[in-house]
Amino acid sequence: MDLLLWRHAEAVDGSPDHTRELTPRGLKQARRMARWLEEHRPKQLRVLVSPTLRTRQTATAFTDNFQIVPSLGPEGNVPELLAATGWPDASGAALVVGHQPALGRLAALLLSGVEADWTIKKGALWWFTNRVREDESQTVLRAVIPSDFA
């Protein structure tokens, strides 16, 4: 399985939190990453998105074919992310457009085996693959793409 974690692009400050829009810079970040994703996307990609406006705007730069998953919202946590994606046993690939701190905590868990407060920058994408070698499940970090590199 492939798991792609895409933190929403830069959004305006303010409240209510769920209706914050992307800034002009955030829209550019989202479009750049969407172009990169279009060139490198895995097959059978499911796109799962937090219900916030900024995550939906980020995802829309890439596709209109996404599923809004309430548990991926700003209050979400690692077990909810894992349940939504089916990692590591689901087939195909899942792209999560979500929030800190849950995305960073999941990245830490996948790479170190322990949740920790790691930061995924706004608009950045982290791509993981799960494979089995000699009856052992392994997590492989395939790519980390900051929005200004896409």
N, CA, C and O atoms as a GROMACS GRO file, in nm:
protein
  600
    1MET      N    1   0.084  -0.118   0.000
    1MET     CA    2   0.000   0.000   0.000
    1MET      C    3   0.088   0.124   0.000
    1MET      O    4   0.196   0.126   0.060
    2ASP      N    5   0.041   0.227  -0.068
    2ASP     CA    6   0.106   0.359  -0.064
    2ASP      C    7   0.017   0.451   0.019
    2ASP      O    8  -0.106   0.448   0.008
    3LEU      N    9   0.080   0.534   0.101
    3LEU     CA   10   0.010   0.631   0.183
    3LEU      C   11   0.077   0.767   0.163
    3LEU      O   12   0.195   0.784   0.192
    4LEU      N   13   0.000   0.862   0.112
    4LEU     CA   14   0.050   0.996   0.088
    4LEU      C   15  -0.018   1.091   0.185
    4LEU      O   16  -0.141   1.096   0.193
    5LEU      N   17   0.062   1.167   0.257
    5LEU     CA   18   0.012   1.264   0.354
    5LEU      C   19   0.038   1.403   0.300
    5LEU      O   20   0.154   1.442   0.282
    6TRP      N   21  -0.067   1.478   0.273
    6TRP     CA   22  -0.055   1.612   0.215
    6TRP      C   23  -0.117   1.711   0.313
    6TRP      O   24  -0.239   1.712   0.334
    7ARG      N   25  -0.033   1.793   0.373
    7ARG     CA   26  -0.086   1.894   0.463
    7ARG      C   27  -0.147   2.007   0.380
    7ARG      O   28  -0.092   2.047   0.277
    8HIS      N   29  -0.260   2.056   0.425
    8HIS     CA   30  -0.326   2.165   0.352
    8HIS      C   31  -0.228   2.280   0.330
    8HIS      O   32  -0.135   2.299   0.408
    9ALA      N   33  -0.250   2.354   0.225
    9ALA     CA   34  -0.167   2.469   0.192
    9ALA      C   35  -0.198   2.584   0.288
    9ALA      O   36  -0.288   2.576   0.371
   10GLU      N   37  -0.121   2.692   0.273
   10GLU     CA   38  -0.134   2.807   0.363
   10GLU      C   39  -0.275   2.865   0.359
   10GLU      O   40  -0.332   2.887   0.252
   11ALA      N   41  -0.330   2.890   0.478
   11ALA     CA   42  -0.466   2.944   0.490
   11ALA      C   43  -0.464   3.074   0.571
   11ALA      O   44  -0.370   3.102   0.645
   12VAL      N   45  -0.569   3.150   0.554
   12VAL     CA   46  -0.584   3.274   0.631
   12VAL      C   47  -0.603   3.240   0.778
   12VAL      O   48  -0.651   3.132   0.812
   13ASP      N   49  -0.564   3.332   0.864
   13ASP     CA   50  -0.589   3.317   1.007
   13ASP      C   51  -0.734   3.354   1.035
   13ASP      O   52  -0.799   3.421   0.954
   14GLY      N   53  -0.785   3.311   1.149
   14GLY     CA   54  -0.918   3.353   1.188
   14GLY      C   55  -1.004   3.240   1.235
   14GLY      O   56  -0.959   3.127   1.254
   15SER      N   57  -1.131   3.272   1.254
   15SER     CA   58  -1.227   3.173   1.296
   15SER      C   59  -1.362   3.208   1.234
   15SER      O   60  -1.385   3.324   1.199
   16PRO      N   61  -1.448   3.112   1.219
   16PRO     CA   62  -1.432   2.976   1.268
   16PRO      C   63  -1.327   2.899   1.187
   16PRO      O   64  -1.309   2.920   1.067
   17ASP      N   65  -1.261   2.810   1.257
   17ASP     CA   66  -1.149   2.736   1.198
   17ASP      C   67  -1.187   2.659   1.072
   17ASP      O   68  -1.111   2.656   0.976
   18HIS      N   69  -1.304   2.596   1.073
   18HIS     CA   70  -1.342   2.509   0.961
   18HIS      C   71  -1.370   2.584   0.831
   18HIS      O   72  -1.378   2.522   0.725
   19THR      N   73  -1.386   2.716   0.837
   19THR     CA   74  -1.418   2.793   0.716
   19THR      C   75  -1.300   2.879   0.668
   19THR      O   76  -1.318   2.965   0.582
   20ARG      N   77  -1.182   2.858   0.723
   20ARG     CA   78  -1.066   2.934   0.679
   20ARG      C   79  -1.029   2.895   0.536
   20ARG      O   80  -1.019   2.777   0.504
   21GLU      N   81  -1.009   2.995   0.450
   21GLU     CA   82  -0.976   2.973   0.309
   21GLU      C   83  -0.825   2.977   0.287
   21GLU      O   84  -0.750   3.027   0.371
   22LEU      N   85  -0.782   2.924   0.174
   22LEU     CA   86  -0.642   2.934   0.135
   22LEU      C   87  -0.609   3.079   0.098
   22LEU      O   88  -0.692   3.151   0.043
   23THR      N   89  -0.488   3.119   0.129
   23THR     CA   90  -0.438   3.249   0.086
   23THR      C   91  -0.400   3.238  -0.061
   23THR      O   92  -0.395   3.127  -0.115
   24PRO      N   93  -0.372   3.350  -0.129
   24PRO     CA   94  -0.320   3.341  -0.266
   24PRO      C   95  -0.193   3.255  -0.273
   24PRO      O   96  -0.175   3.178  -0.367
   25ARG      N   97  -0.106   3.269  -0.174
   25ARG     CA   98   0.015   3.184  -0.170
   25ARG      C   99  -0.024   3.037  -0.153
   25ARG      O  100   0.035   2.949  -0.216
   26GLY      N  101  -0.123   3.010  -0.068
   26GLY     CA  102  -0.169   2.874  -0.048
   26GLY      C  103  -0.228   2.812  -0.175
   26GLY      O  104  -0.206   2.694  -0.202
   27LEU      N  105  -0.300   2.891  -0.252
   27LEU     CA  106  -0.354   2.842  -0.379
   27LEU      C  107  -0.240   2.804  -0.474
   27LEU      O  108  -0.250   2.703  -0.544
   28LYS      N  109  -0.134   2.884  -0.477
   28LYS     CA  110  -0.017   2.851  -0.560
   28LYS      C  111   0.050   2.724  -0.511
   28LYS      O  112   0.087   2.639  -0.591
   29GLN      N  113   0.065   2.710  -0.377
   29GLN     CA  114   0.124   2.589  -0.321
   29GLN      C  115   0.044   2.466  -0.363
   29GLN      O  116   0.101   2.364  -0.404
   30ALA      N  117  -0.086   2.475  -0.352
   30ALA     CA  118  -0.173   2.361  -0.385
   30ALA      C  119  -0.163   2.326  -0.532
   30ALA      O  120  -0.157   2.208  -0.568
   31ARG      N  121  -0.161   2.426  -0.619
   31ARG     CA  122  -0.151   2.399  -0.763
   31ARG      C  123  -0.016   2.335  -0.799
   31ARG      O  124  -0.010   2.244  -0.881
   32ARG      N  125   0.091   2.384  -0.738
   32ARG     CA  126   0.223   2.326  -0.765
   32ARG      C  127   0.229   2.179  -0.725
   32ARG      O  128   0.276   2.094  -0.800
   33MET      N  129   0.179   2.150  -0.604
   33MET     CA  130   0.183   2.011  -0.558
   33MET      C  131   0.089   1.925  -0.642
   33MET      O  132   0.121   1.809  -0.670
   34ALA      N  133  -0.024   1.979  -0.683
   34ALA     CA  134  -0.116   1.903  -0.768
   34ALA      C  135  -0.051   1.864  -0.899
   34ALA      O  136  -0.070   1.752  -0.947
   35ARG      N  137   0.027   1.955  -0.958
   35ARG     CA  138   0.098   1.921  -1.082
   35ARG      C  139   0.198   1.808  -1.058
   35ARG      O  140   0.210   1.716  -1.138
   36TRP      N  141   0.270   1.816  -0.945
   36TRP     CA  142   0.366   1.711  -0.913
   36TRP      C  143   0.293   1.578  -0.894
   36TRP      O  144   0.336   1.475  -0.944
   37LEU      N  145   0.183   1.582  -0.820
   37LEU     CA  146   0.105   1.460  -0.797
   37LEU      C  147   0.053   1.400  -0.926
   37LEU      O  148   0.055   1.279  -0.944
   38GLU      N  149   0.007   1.485  -1.016
   38GLU     CA  150  -0.045   1.434  -1.143
   38GLU      C  151   0.062   1.359  -1.220
   38GLU      O  152   0.032   1.258  -1.285
   39GLU      N  153   0.184   1.405  -1.214
   39GLU     CA  154   0.295   1.338  -1.284
   39GLU      C  155   0.339   1.210  -1.215
   39GLU      O  156   0.391   1.120  -1.281
   40HIS      N  157   0.321   1.199  -1.083
   40HIS     CA  158   0.378   1.088  -1.006
   40HIS      C  159   0.275   1.003  -0.934
   40HIS      O  160   0.312   0.911  -0.861
   41ARG      N  161   0.149   1.030  -0.953
   41ARG     CA  162   0.043   0.963  -0.877
   41ARG      C  163   0.050   0.811  -0.888
   41ARG      O  164   0.076   0.757  -0.996
   42PRO      N  165   0.028   0.743  -0.776
   42PRO     CA  166   0.018   0.597  -0.783
   42PRO      C  167  -0.116   0.556  -0.842
   42PRO      O  168  -0.211   0.634  -0.846
   43LYS      N  169  -0.121   0.434  -0.889
   43LYS     CA  170  -0.246   0.380  -0.944
   43LYS      C  171  -0.343   0.353  -0.830
   43LYS      O  172  -0.302   0.340  -0.714
   44GLN      N  173  -0.469   0.346  -0.861
   44GLN     CA  174  -0.575   0.315  -0.765
   44GLN      C  175  -0.568   0.409  -0.644
   44GLN      O  176  -0.571   0.363  -0.530
   45LEU      N  177  -0.560   0.538  -0.670
   45LEU     CA  178  -0.545   0.638  -0.564
   45LEU      C  179  -0.681   0.684  -0.513
   45LEU      O  180  -0.763   0.736  -0.588
   46ARG      N  181  -0.704   0.663  -0.383
   46ARG     CA  182  -0.822   0.717  -0.315
   46ARG      C  183  -0.779   0.847  -0.248
   46ARG      O  184  -0.673   0.853  -0.185
   47VAL      N  185  -0.859   0.950  -0.260
   47VAL     CA  186  -0.827   1.079  -0.199
   47VAL      C  187  -0.925   1.104  -0.085
   47VAL      O  188  -1.046   1.111  -0.107
   48LEU      N  189  -0.871   1.116   0.036
   48LEU     CA  190  -0.950   1.134   0.158
   48LEU      C  191  -0.918   1.271   0.216
   48LEU      O  192  -0.801   1.305   0.234
   49VAL      N  193  -1.021   1.349   0.245
   49VAL     CA  194  -1.001   1.489   0.279
   49VAL      C  195  -1.075   1.526   0.407
   49VAL      O  196  -1.188   1.482   0.430
   50SER      N  197  -1.011   1.605   0.488
   50SER     CA  198  -1.075   1.665   0.606
   50SER      C  199  -1.192   1.751   0.558
   50SER      O  200  -1.191   1.799   0.445
   51PRO      N  201  -1.293   1.771   0.643
   51PRO     CA  202  -1.408   1.852   0.601
   51PRO      C  203  -1.382   2.003   0.600
   51PRO      O  204  -1.471   2.078   0.561
   52THR      N  205  -1.265   2.050   0.642
   52THR     CA  206  -1.241   2.195   0.644
   52THR      C  207  -1.230   2.251   0.503
   52THR      O  208  -1.193   2.182   0.409
   53LEU      N  209  -1.263   2.380   0.492
   53LEU     CA  210  -1.258   2.446   0.361
   53LEU      C  211  -1.116   2.445   0.304
   53LEU      O  212  -1.098   2.420   0.185
   54ARG      N  213  -1.015   2.472   0.386
   54ARG     CA  214  -0.877   2.480   0.336
   54ARG      C  215  -0.827   2.346   0.283
   54ARG      O  216  -0.750   2.343   0.186
   55THR      N  217  -0.868   2.234   0.343
   55THR     CA  218  -0.825   2.104   0.291
   55THR      C  219  -0.900   2.070   0.162
   55THR      O  220  -0.843   2.013   0.070
   56ARG      N  221  -1.028   2.106   0.156
   56ARG     CA  222  -1.104   2.081   0.034
   56ARG      C  223  -1.049   2.165  -0.082
   56ARG      O  224  -1.042   2.117  -0.195
   57GLN      N  225  -1.011   2.290  -0.054
   57GLN     CA  226  -0.951   2.373  -0.159
   57GLN      C  227  -0.816   2.316  -0.203
   57GLN      O  228  -0.784   2.317  -0.322
   58THR      N  229  -0.738   2.267  -0.109
   58THR     CA  230  -0.609   2.206  -0.143
   58THR      C  231  -0.632   2.085  -0.233
   58THR      O  232  -0.567   2.073  -0.338
   59ALA      N  233  -0.722   1.997  -0.194
   59ALA     CA  234  -0.749   1.876  -0.273
   59ALA      C  235  -0.804   1.910  -0.410
   59ALA      O  236  -0.769   1.844  -0.508
   60THR      N  237  -0.890   2.010  -0.419
   60THR     CA  238  -0.953   2.048  -0.546
   60THR      C  239  -0.850   2.093  -0.649
   60THR      O  240  -0.876   2.084  -0.769
   61ALA      N  241  -0.735   2.141  -0.605
   61ALA     CA  242  -0.630   2.176  -0.700
   61ALA      C  243  -0.585   2.052  -0.777
   61ALA      O  244  -0.535   2.063  -0.889
   62PHE      N  245  -0.602   1.934  -0.716
   62PHE     CA  246  -0.559   1.808  -0.777
   62PHE      C  247  -0.676   1.733  -0.841
   62PHE      O  248  -0.663   1.683  -0.953
   63THR      N  249  -0.788   1.724  -0.771
   63THR     CA  250  -0.901   1.646  -0.821
   63THR      C  251  -1.031   1.690  -0.752
   63THR      O  252  -1.029   1.741  -0.640
   64ASP      N  253  -1.141   1.668  -0.821
   64ASP     CA  254  -1.272   1.688  -0.759
   64ASP      C  255  -1.328   1.556  -0.706
   64ASP      O  256  -1.433   1.553  -0.643
   65ASN      N  257  -1.256   1.447  -0.732
   65ASN     CA  258  -1.300   1.314  -0.694
   65ASN      C  259  -1.235   1.276  -0.561
   65ASN      O  260  -1.136   1.204  -0.557
   66PHE      N  261  -1.293   1.327  -0.451
   66PHE     CA  262  -1.240   1.294  -0.320
   66PHE      C  263  -1.353   1.267  -0.223
   66PHE      O  264  -1.468   1.307  -0.246
   67GLN      N  265  -1.319   1.199  -0.115
   67GLN     CA  266  -1.415   1.165  -0.010
   67GLN      C  267  -1.384   1.250   0.112
   67GLN      O  268  -1.271   1.253   0.159
   68ILE      N  269  -1.484   1.320   0.163
   68ILE     CA  270  -1.468   1.396   0.286
   68ILE      C  271  -1.487   1.300   0.404
   68ILE      O  272  -1.588   1.231   0.414
   69VAL      N  273  -1.387   1.298   0.492
   69VAL     CA  274  -1.388   1.207   0.607
   69VAL      C  275  -1.382   1.291   0.735
   69VAL      O  276  -1.278   1.347   0.767
   70PRO      N  277  -1.493   1.301   0.808
   70PRO     CA  278  -1.497   1.386   0.927
   70PRO      C  279  -1.385   1.361   1.027
   70PRO      O  280  -1.337   1.455   1.090
   71SER      N  281  -1.343   1.236   1.044
   71SER     CA  282  -1.239   1.204   1.143
   71SER      C  283  -1.101   1.257   1.103
   71SER      O  284  -1.007   1.250   1.183
   72LEU      N  285  -1.086   1.309   0.982
   72LEU     CA  286  -0.958   1.365   0.938
   72LEU      C  287  -0.948   1.515   0.968
   72LEU      O  288  -0.852   1.580   0.928
   73GLY      N  289  -1.047   1.571   1.037
   73GLY     CA  290  -1.049   1.713   1.070
   73GLY      C  291  -0.936   1.752   1.164
   73GLY      O  292  -0.856   1.667   1.205
   74PRO      N  293  -0.927   1.881   1.198
   74PRO     CA  294  -0.819   1.931   1.283
   74PRO      C  295  -0.808   1.860   1.418
   74PRO      O  296  -0.700   1.856   1.477
   75GLU      N  297  -0.918   1.802   1.467
   75GLU     CA  298  -0.916   1.732   1.595
   75GLU      C  299  -0.875   1.586   1.580
   75GLU      O  300  -0.865   1.515   1.679
   76GLY      N  301  -0.852   1.541   1.457
   76GLY     CA  302  -0.822   1.401   1.429
   76GLY      C  303  -0.693   1.355   1.495
   76GLY      O  304  -0.611   1.436   1.539
   77ASN      N  305  -0.678   1.224   1.501
   77ASN     CA  306  -0.559   1.166   1.563
   77ASN      C  307  -0.508   1.050   1.479
   77ASN      O  308  -0.569   1.012   1.380
   78VAL      N  309  -0.396   0.994   1.520
   78VAL     CA  310  -0.331   0.888   1.443
   78VAL      C  311  -0.420   0.765   1.426
   78VAL      O  312  -0.432   0.716   1.313
   79PRO      N  313  -0.483   0.712   1.531
   79PRO     CA  314  -0.569   0.594   1.509
   79PRO      C  315  -0.681   0.621   1.408
   79PRO      O  316  -0.717   0.533   1.330
   80GLU      N  317  -0.736   0.743   1.408
   80GLU     CA  318  -0.841   0.775   1.312
   80GLU      C  319  -0.785   0.783   1.170
   80GLU      O  320  -0.852   0.741   1.075
   81LEU      N  321  -0.665   0.837   1.154
   81LEU     CA  322  -0.601   0.839   1.022
   81LEU      C  323  -0.576   0.698   0.971
   81LEU      O  324  -0.604   0.667   0.855
   82LEU      N  325  -0.524   0.613   1.058
   82LEU     CA  326  -0.498   0.475   1.018
   82LEU      C  327  -0.626   0.402   0.980
   82LEU      O  328  -0.630   0.329   0.881
   83ALA      N  329  -0.731   0.422   1.058
   83ALA     CA  330  -0.860   0.357   1.029
   83ALA      C  331  -0.917   0.405   0.896
   83ALA      O  332  -0.968   0.325   0.818
   84ALA      N  333  -0.908   0.535   0.869
   84ALA     CA  334  -0.964   0.590   0.746
   84ALA      C  335  -0.892   0.539   0.622
   84ALA      O  336  -0.954   0.517   0.518
   85THR      N  337  -0.761   0.520   0.633
   85THR     CA  338  -0.683   0.480   0.516
   85THR      C  339  -0.670   0.329   0.500
   85THR      O  340  -0.648   0.280   0.389
   86GLY      N  341  -0.682   0.255   0.610
   86GLY     CA  342  -0.662   0.111   0.604
   86GLY      C  343  -0.516   0.071   0.607
   86GLY      O  344  -0.483  -0.044   0.581
   87TRP      N  345  -0.428   0.164   0.638
   87TRP     CA  346  -0.283   0.137   0.643
   87TRP      C  347  -0.255   0.031   0.748
   87TRP      O  348  -0.309   0.039   0.858
   88PRO      N  349  -0.172  -0.067   0.717
   88PRO     CA  350  -0.096  -0.088   0.595
   88PRO      C  351  -0.156  -0.194   0.503
   88PRO      O  352  -0.096  -0.230   0.402
   89ASP      N  353  -0.275  -0.243   0.538
   89ASP     CA  354  -0.328  -0.362   0.472
   89ASP      C  355  -0.418  -0.336   0.352
   89ASP      O  356  -0.445  -0.429   0.275
   90ALA      N  357  -0.465  -0.214   0.333
   90ALA     CA  358  -0.553  -0.185   0.220
   90ALA      C  359  -0.476  -0.198   0.089
   90ALA      O  360  -0.353  -0.187   0.087
   91SER      N  361  -0.548  -0.221  -0.017
   91SER     CA  362  -0.482  -0.228  -0.148
   91SER      C  363  -0.480  -0.090  -0.210
   91SER      O  364  -0.556  -0.001  -0.171
   92GLY      N  365  -0.393  -0.072  -0.308
   92GLY     CA  366  -0.386   0.055  -0.379
   92GLY      C  367  -0.315   0.161  -0.299
   92GLY      O  368  -0.217   0.133  -0.229
   93ALA      N  369  -0.365   0.283  -0.308
   93ALA     CA  370  -0.300   0.397  -0.245
   93ALA      C  371  -0.404   0.492  -0.189
   93ALA      O  372  -0.516   0.502  -0.241
   94ALA      N  373  -0.367   0.561  -0.081
   94ALA     CA  374  -0.454   0.661  -0.021
   94ALA      C  375  -0.376   0.791  -0.006
   94ALA      O  376  -0.262   0.792   0.041
   95LEU      N  377  -0.439   0.899  -0.048
   95LEU     CA  378  -0.387   1.034  -0.029
   95LEU      C  379  -0.475   1.101   0.074
   95LEU      O  380  -0.596   1.114   0.055
   96VAL      N  381  -0.414   1.143   0.186
   96VAL     CA  382  -0.487   1.214   0.291
   96VAL      C  383  -0.450   1.361   0.284
   96VAL      O  384  -0.332   1.396   0.290
   97VAL      N  385  -0.550   1.447   0.271
   97VAL     CA  386  -0.529   1.592   0.280
   97VAL      C  387  -0.580   1.633   0.416
   97VAL      O  388  -0.700   1.633   0.442
   98GLY      N  389  -0.485   1.668   0.504
   98GLY     CA  390  -0.523   1.690   0.642
   98GLY      C  391  -0.442   1.796   0.713
   98GLY      O  392  -0.397   1.894   0.653
   99HIS      N  393  -0.426   1.775   0.844
   99HIS     CA  394  -0.379   1.878   0.936
   99HIS      C  395  -0.267   1.829   1.028
   99HIS      O  396  -0.247   1.709   1.048
  100GLN      N  397  -0.196   1.927   1.081
  100GLN     CA  398  -0.109   1.906   1.194
  100GLN      C  399  -0.197   1.912   1.318
  100GLN      O  400  -0.298   1.983   1.315
  101PRO      N  401  -0.166   1.845   1.426
  101PRO     CA  402  -0.045   1.766   1.445
  101PRO      C  403  -0.058   1.620   1.403
  101PRO      O  404   0.040   1.546   1.406
  102ALA      N  405  -0.179   1.578   1.365
  102ALA     CA  406  -0.200   1.435   1.337
  102ALA      C  407  -0.112   1.383   1.224
  102ALA      O  408  -0.058   1.273   1.234
  103LEU      N  409  -0.096   1.460   1.114
  103LEU     CA  410  -0.013   1.411   1.004
  103LEU      C  411   0.131   1.391   1.047
  103LEU      O  412   0.191   1.288   1.015
  104GLY      N  413   0.186   1.486   1.120
  104GLY     CA  414   0.324   1.473   1.167
  104GLY      C  415   0.341   1.360   1.266
  104GLY      O  416   0.442   1.290   1.264
  105ARG      N  417   0.242   1.341   1.352
  105ARG     CA  418   0.249   1.232   1.449
  105ARG      C  419   0.242   1.097   1.378
  105ARG      O  420   0.308   1.001   1.420
  106LEU      N  421   0.164   1.088   1.270
  106LEU     CA  422   0.158   0.963   1.193
  106LEU      C  423   0.290   0.939   1.121
  106LEU      O  424   0.339   0.826   1.119
  107ALA      N  425   0.348   1.042   1.062
  107ALA     CA  426   0.478   1.026   0.996
  107ALA      C  427   0.583   0.976   1.095
  107ALA      O  428   0.662   0.888   1.062
  108ALA      N  429   0.583   1.031   1.216
  108ALA     CA  430   0.677   0.987   1.319
  108ALA      C  431   0.655   0.840   1.353
  108ALA      O  432   0.751   0.764   1.364
  109LEU      N  433   0.530   0.800   1.369
  109LEU     CA  434   0.500   0.661   1.400
  109LEU      C  435   0.547   0.568   1.290
  109LEU      O  436   0.607   0.464   1.318
  110LEU      N  437   0.522   0.604   1.166
  110LEU     CA  438   0.559   0.517   1.054
  110LEU      C  439   0.710   0.501   1.042
  110LEU      O  440   0.758   0.394   1.006
  111LEU      N  441   0.784   0.607   1.072
  111LEU     CA  442   0.929   0.601   1.054
  111LEU      C  443   1.007   0.558   1.179
  111LEU      O  444   1.114   0.498   1.169
  112SER      N  445   0.953   0.590   1.296
  112SER     CA  446   1.028   0.559   1.418
  112SER      C  447   0.961   0.457   1.508
  112SER      O  448   1.023   0.404   1.600
  113GLY      N  449   0.834   0.428   1.481
  113GLY     CA  450   0.761   0.333   1.564
  113GLY      C  451   0.694   0.397   1.684
  113GLY      O  452   0.629   0.328   1.763
  114VAL      N  453   0.710   0.529   1.700
  114VAL     CA  454   0.652   0.601   1.813
  114VAL      C  455   0.594   0.733   1.764
  114VAL      O  456   0.656   0.803   1.684
  115GLU      N  457   0.475   0.766   1.813
  115GLU     CA  458   0.419   0.898   1.781
  115GLU      C  459   0.507   1.005   1.845
  115GLU      O  460   0.550   0.991   1.959
  116ALA      N  461   0.532   1.112   1.771
  116ALA     CA  462   0.608   1.226   1.822
  116ALA      C  463   0.561   1.350   1.748
  116ALA      O  464   0.497   1.340   1.643
  117ASP      N  465   0.593   1.464   1.803
  117ASP     CA  466   0.547   1.590   1.744
  117ASP      C  467   0.638   1.635   1.631
  117ASP      O  468   0.717   1.728   1.647
  118TRP      N  469   0.627   1.568   1.517
  118TRP     CA  470   0.699   1.607   1.397
  118TRP      C  471   0.611   1.703   1.318
  118TRP      O  472   0.488   1.697   1.325
  119THR      N  473   0.675   1.792   1.245
  119THR     CA  474   0.601   1.890   1.168
  119THR      C  475   0.609   1.860   1.019
  119THR      O  476   0.716   1.836   0.964
  120ILE      N  477   0.494   1.860   0.955
  120ILE     CA  478   0.486   1.858   0.810
  120ILE      C  479   0.448   1.999   0.770
  120ILE      O  480   0.345   2.051   0.812
  121LYS      N  481   0.531   2.062   0.689
  121LYS     CA  482   0.509   2.201   0.651
  121LYS      C  483   0.382   2.216   0.568
  121LYS      O  484   0.339   2.122   0.501
  122LYS      N  485   0.323   2.335   0.572
  122LYS     CA  486   0.201   2.361   0.495
  122LYS      C  487   0.227   2.338   0.346
  122LYS      O  488   0.325   2.386   0.290
  123GLY      N  489   0.137   2.264   0.286
  123GLY     CA  490   0.145   2.236   0.144
  123GLY      C  491   0.237   2.122   0.106
  123GLY      O  492   0.243   2.085  -0.012
  124ALA      N  493   0.310   2.064   0.203
  124ALA     CA  494   0.407   1.957   0.174
  124ALA      C  495   0.340   1.820   0.166
  124ALA      O  496   0.230   1.800   0.219
  125LEU      N  497   0.409   1.728   0.100
  125LEU     CA  498   0.360   1.591   0.082
  125LEU      C  499   0.467   1.493   0.129
  125LEU      O  500   0.584   1.506   0.093
  126TRP      N  501   0.426   1.395   0.209
  126TRP     CA  502   0.513   1.284   0.250
  126TRP      C  503   0.450   1.156   0.194
  126TRP      O  504   0.330   1.134   0.210
  127TRP      N  505   0.532   1.072   0.128
  127TRP     CA  506   0.482   0.952   0.062
  127TRP      C  507   0.550   0.829   0.122
  127TRP      O  508   0.672   0.817   0.122
  128PHE      N  509   0.468   0.739   0.175
  128PHE     CA  510   0.515   0.615   0.236
  128PHE      C  511   0.465   0.495   0.157
  128PHE      O  512   0.358   0.499   0.096
  129THR      N  513   0.542   0.388   0.160
  129THR     CA  514   0.503   0.261   0.102
  129THR      C  515   0.523   0.153   0.208
  129THR      O  516   0.617   0.160   0.287
  130ASN      N  517   0.434   0.056   0.208
  130ASN     CA  518   0.450  -0.059   0.297
  130ASN      C  519   0.483  -0.179   0.210
  130ASN      O  520   0.421  -0.201   0.106
  131ARG      N  521   0.579  -0.256   0.254
  131ARG     CA  522   0.614  -0.378   0.182
  131ARG      C  523   0.648  -0.487   0.283
  131ARG      O  524   0.675  -0.459   0.400
  132VAL      N  525   0.647  -0.610   0.237
  132VAL     CA  526   0.682  -0.724   0.321
  132VAL      C  527   0.807  -0.788   0.262
  132VAL      O  528   0.810  -0.826   0.145
  133ARG      N  529   0.909  -0.798   0.344
  133ARG     CA  530   1.035  -0.864   0.307
  133ARG      C  531   1.068  -0.966   0.413
  133ARG      O  532   1.072  -0.934   0.532
  134GLU      N  533   1.091  -1.091   0.370
  134GLU     CA  534   1.124  -1.201   0.462
  134GLU      C  535   1.025  -1.206   0.578
  134GLU      O  536   1.065  -1.213   0.694
  135ASP      N  537   0.896  -1.201   0.544
  135ASP     CA  538   0.786  -1.207   0.641
  135ASP      C  539   0.784  -1.092   0.740
  135ASP      O  540   0.720  -1.102   0.844
  136GLU      N  541   0.853  -0.983   0.709
  136GLU     CA  542   0.854  -0.865   0.797
  136GLU      C  543   0.797  -0.747   0.722
  136GLU      O  544   0.838  -0.716   0.610
  137SER      N  545   0.700  -0.680   0.786
  137SER     CA  546   0.641  -0.560   0.729
  137SER      C  547   0.738  -0.444   0.745
  137SER      O  548   0.792  -0.421   0.853
  138GLN      N  549   0.759  -0.371   0.637
  138GLN     CA  550   0.851  -0.258   0.639
  138GLN      C  551   0.782  -0.134   0.584
  138GLN      O  552   0.703  -0.142   0.489
  139THR      N  553   0.813  -0.020   0.643
  139THR     CA  554   0.765   0.108   0.594
  139THR      C  555   0.881   0.177   0.524
  139THR      O  556   0.991   0.187   0.579
  140VAL      N  557   0.856   0.224   0.404
  140VAL     CA  558   0.960   0.291   0.325
  140VAL      C  559   0.912   0.434   0.297
  140VAL      O  560   0.799   0.455   0.252
  141LEU      N  561   0.998   0.530   0.323
  141LEU     CA  562   0.970   0.669   0.288
  141LEU      C  563   1.013   0.688   0.143
  141LEU      O  564   1.132   0.684   0.113
  142ARG      N  565   0.916   0.710   0.055
  142ARG     CA  566   0.947   0.724  -0.088
  142ARG      C  567   0.984   0.866  -0.125
  142ARG      O  568   1.072   0.888  -0.208
  143ALA      N  569   0.916   0.965  -0.062
  143ALA     CA  570   0.943   1.104  -0.099
  143ALA      C  571   0.892   1.198   0.009
  143ALA      O  572   0.794   1.171   0.077
  144VAL      N  573   0.962   1.310   0.023
  144VAL     CA  574   0.916   1.424   0.100
  144VAL      C  575   0.931   1.543   0.007
  144VAL      O  576   1.043   1.577  -0.034
  145ILE      N  577   0.819   1.605  -0.028
  145ILE     CA  578   0.820   1.713  -0.125
  145ILE      C  579   0.763   1.839  -0.060
  145ILE      O  580   0.642   1.847  -0.036
  146PRO      N  581   0.848   1.937  -0.030
  146PRO     CA  582   0.794   2.064   0.019
  146PRO      C  583   0.721   2.135  -0.096
  146PRO      O  584   0.754   2.113  -0.212
  147SER      N  585   0.625   2.217  -0.065
  147SER     CA  586   0.545   2.280  -0.168
  147SER      C  587   0.628   2.366  -0.264
  147SER      O  588   0.592   2.381  -0.380
  148ASP      N  589   0.737   2.422  -0.216
  148ASP     CA  590   0.818   2.507  -0.304
  148ASP      C  591   0.913   2.426  -0.392
  148ASP      O  592   0.981   2.484  -0.476
  149PHE      N  593   0.919   2.292  -0.375
  149PHE     CA  594   1.001   2.206  -0.461
  149PHE      C  595   0.918   2.139  -0.569
  149PHE      O  596   0.972   2.088  -0.666
  150ALA      N  597   0.786   2.138  -0.551
  150ALA     CA  598   0.698   2.066  -0.644
  150ALA      C  599   0.691   2.138  -0.778
  150ALA      O  600   0.623   2.092  -0.870
   0.00000   0.00000   0.00000
